[in-house]
Amino acid sequence: MGSLTLNGATSGQITINPPAVAGTNTITLPATTDTVTTNAATQTLTNKTLTSPTITGAAMSSMASSVITSGTAVASTSGTSIDFTSIPSWVKRITINFQGVSTSGTSFVIVQLGTGSTTYTTTGYLGAVNSANSITNQTTGFGVIGQPIAANVLHGTATVTNLTSNTWCYAGTIYLSNTAGGGGGAGSISLGATLTAIRITTVNGTDTFDAGSINILYE
């Protein structure tokens, strides 16, 4: 069978030309009312999944909103923890932003990683946090800053980056606006499952947040 010609609904014709092939090839059309996608047509694709795509000549300005995704900023003015959940499984880096964050007590502010829906890992963290020439190891979370004073007001950024599989590394730099001081922490942890959430809390888990805002970016 050669070319197939279809008459247009009101005028004209469409000719479908099969290529020269060896053997038998099958093309399966979806069982739905839809529009066929072609190379030359300008079309918007919706609900499509690309597996290991090669993207050539993409303009970063048009991709910006999908390259880095912003969470919803949370006012850190109450509660004993600030949680960011439903982080996609493909994420490789998470940036945590602190703006004017303060707590009611003197316990270290820490970052904990969550898996599943949702279990936060509270042991096995490797690393330390420093401030004012004092360095303290932290095992229940990644240390944000080593100055546990209730009056401190925290500003800065920390990142959680995927090393391989479920192993993550952390590094952050935080400085204070209530006094001339600051510091940061670094570490790593191997989780038992895929990361799905981030929690900002304190070592004792009972100090409450009383000022500021926290948000994440993920990519």
N, C-alpha and C positions, 0 to 999 in steps of 0.2 A: 504494500500500500504506500502511495506517495504522499503528497501534501494533502492536508485537510483544510477545506475552505468553509468558513462560517459566514453567513449573511448577518450584517449588523441589524440591530433592532429596528432602526428606521432607515438607514442607508449604509452603503459601503460594505466592505468585506474584511474578514480577518483570516489570514492564511497561516496555518501551523505547519512548519517544515521540520520533519524529523531528520536527525543527522544520520550519516552512514555509521552503522554499528555492526559489530560482530556478535553473534549470539542473540539472546533475548534479554531485554531490559524492561523493568517495570517501574512506572511512575504512579504512585498512589496519591490521588487527590483527597483532601479532607472532606468528610461528610458534613459540610456546613455551608451556609450562604455567606460568601466572602469575596474578596478581591484578590486576584493573583498578583504576586510581587514579581517585578521584572528588573533587569539591570538598569535600563535607561530611565524608567519612571521615577519621579520624586515622590516618595511615599513615607509615611510614618508607621513604624512597626511597633505593635503593642503586645505585651505578654509573650515575648520571645526570649528564649534562653540560648545564649551563645556559649558553646563549650570550646575552650582553648582557641578563641578567635585571634586572627591577625588583623589589627586595625592600622591602616596606612593613611597618613595625611590628616589625622584628626586634629582639629583646632582645640587647644586646651581651654580657650575661653568658652566654647560651647559645651565642654564637658565638665566645667568647674563644679557645678552643683552635684555631680555624681562622683567625682574623684574624691572629694572630702565631704563627709556627711556630718552635720552638726546635730547634737542632741538638743534637748530642751533645757535651758538654764533653770536650775533649781535654787530658790532662795534658801541659803543655809542659816536660817534664823530660828529653827526649832528642830527638835528631834535628836536622837543619838546617832543617826546615820543618814547619809545621802546616797541613794541608789540610782544607778542607771542600768536598766535591763534591756532585754531583747536585742542585744548586740549580735549582728549577723555572723554566721560561722566563717565567712570568708575574710573577716577583718584581720589585718596584720599589724596595725598600729593604732593606739588610742592615746589621744592627748587630753589631759585633764587640766582645766584652767580654774585657778582660784582667784577670786576678786573680793578683797576685804573680809576674808573668812575668819571667824573667831569662835571660840568655845567657852563654856562656863567654868571649866576646870583646868587642871594641870597635867592631864594625861596626853601622851603623844598622839598627834593626828596621824592616821595610817590609811593606806589604800589596800583593800582586799579584793581578790578576784573571785568571780562566781562562775559556776558551771550548772548545766541542766536547767531546771526551772523551779527555784533557783537555790543552789547550795553554795554558800560562801566558804572558801578555804580559809581556815583560821590557824593553820600550823604549816611548818615546812618552808617558810620564807627565808632566803639567804641574803644577807646584806646588812647595811648599817645606815645610820642617819647621823649627821653632824651639825654642830652649831657652836659658836664661841669656843672653838678648839676642843670641844667635847664630842667624842664619837661613841655611839651606843648601838649595839647589835639589836635588830628587830626580827622576831621569828613569827609573830602573829599577823604581820602585814608589812607592806613597804612603808618605811618611815618617811613622812613628808618634811618635817623639820624637827630639830632636836632642842627646841626651846619651849618646854611645856609650861607656859605662863598664861593665865586666863586673859590678861590684858592684850596679848599679842593679836595683831591683825595681819593675816597672811595674804600675800599676793604672789602669783607666779604660775609656773607651768610644770607639769610632770608628764612623762610619756611611758606607756607600756607597749613594748615591741615584741613581736613574735620571733623567737629564735629558730625553732623547728618544732613541728607537731604541736604539742600542748605545753611547750616550754616558753616562758615569757621573761623578758628582762625589763627592769624599771630604772628610770633616772629622773630626778627632779631638782629644780632650783627654786627656792622660795625665799622672799625677803619681806620685811615687816615695815608697816607704815607708822606704827605707834612709837617705834624707836629705831635707832640705826643698828640693824642686825639682820641676820638671815642665815641660810644654810641650805641643806638639801640631803637627799638620800639616794641610794642605788642598791640594786639587788636583783635576784632572779628566783623563779620558782617553776617546778614542773607540776602541772595540774593533772588530775586523773581523767579529765574529759575536756571537751571543747569549751573555751571561754565564751560566756554569754552575758556577763554582767560585771559591773564595777561598783564597789561600795567604798565610800569615804566615811570613816568612823574614828574612834579613839581606842587606845589599847585597853582601857578599862571598860569600854562599851557603855558607860553611864553618863559621861560628860555630854552636855547638850550643845548643839550649835546655836549661836545667838546673834550672828551678823554675817553679811556677805552673800555671795552667789557662787555657784559651781556649775560648770558645764563641761561636756566632753565633745571632741571631734574624733571621728573614726574613719579609717581608710584601709 
